Amino acid sequence: MPRSALFLAAGVLALASVACAPEDQPSTASATAAAPSSSAAPCAKDQLKLITPGKLTIGTDKPAYEPWFSGDDPANGQGFEGAVAAAVATTLGFTPAEVAWEVVPFDSSFAPGPKKFDFDINQISITPERAKAVDFSDGYYAVKQAVVALDGGSIAGATSLAALKGAKIGVQVGTTALQAVQDVIKPDAEPSVFNQQIDVVNALKNKQIDAIVLDLPTAFYVTAAQIEGSKIVGQFAATSGAPEEFGLLFEKGNPLVSCVNQALGTLKSSGELAKIEGQWLTSTAGAPELS
């Protein structure tokens, strides 16, 4: 994981608390308020309703953490969300010089009221509660589960789900991890369930368990800031229930949603979105896919 614990400790707590979604949290793109337009004409660049005419203004928090961004510079088009934002902008017809970035604190992004951005990208989970105040695009990332272990531990070198069957696995109660472990890993022993994240973290530190399973965004934080000498063994997709999804966020009623959904649809069908995820959340981030 290419970032330091000191750099993350203050800011990523918000990410960890949001990304680790309870199992019963609805997180589908049905929360979005607008369907894709049937005609491409309203989505021509000169027809778009923008904060600044001729410029696409995108919001995110600062610092902009890796692997979501790179070098604390959202405008460079690197990192997963930096690359997604750049790809959406290009698909809408904007050059890099026609894109402006605005600093927007995470919590204020989904507060009711006027926005100073056209859309915000900041690992924001789509939820019905938030959709009462803002609009969301279709999901651009379905959150996966990750396996975290100590370097040098019994499963640190695992490259498949089958290699985890004999492991003692810990999960936090009320998260999607428990069902994912039971459905996908199917370990020989029932996973140990802990009330708080810190409890499962301490259990791994004390070697009471071999591994933690938790969502990938939280795994980046845990390995960078909470457990020294730990690593992400790999990631996998859960097979049951609706996945938690991140969406681009808009001011309520913004007609740009339908055009951005068209752009995301193009990126999905072309395979570009999957390519971006593979580059920045798998290869560069050191979180290989487990199968």
Helices and strands as residue ranges (DSSP letters): H 5-8, H 13-19, G 29-31, G 41-43, G 45-47, E 56-60, G 74-76, H 80-92, G 96-98, E 99-103, H 106-109, E 119-120, G 130-132, E 134-142, E 145-150, G 162-164, E 169-172, H 177-180, I 181-185, E 192-194, H 197-205, E 211-215, H 216-221, I 222-226, E 230-236, E 245-251, H 256-269, H 272-278, I 279-283
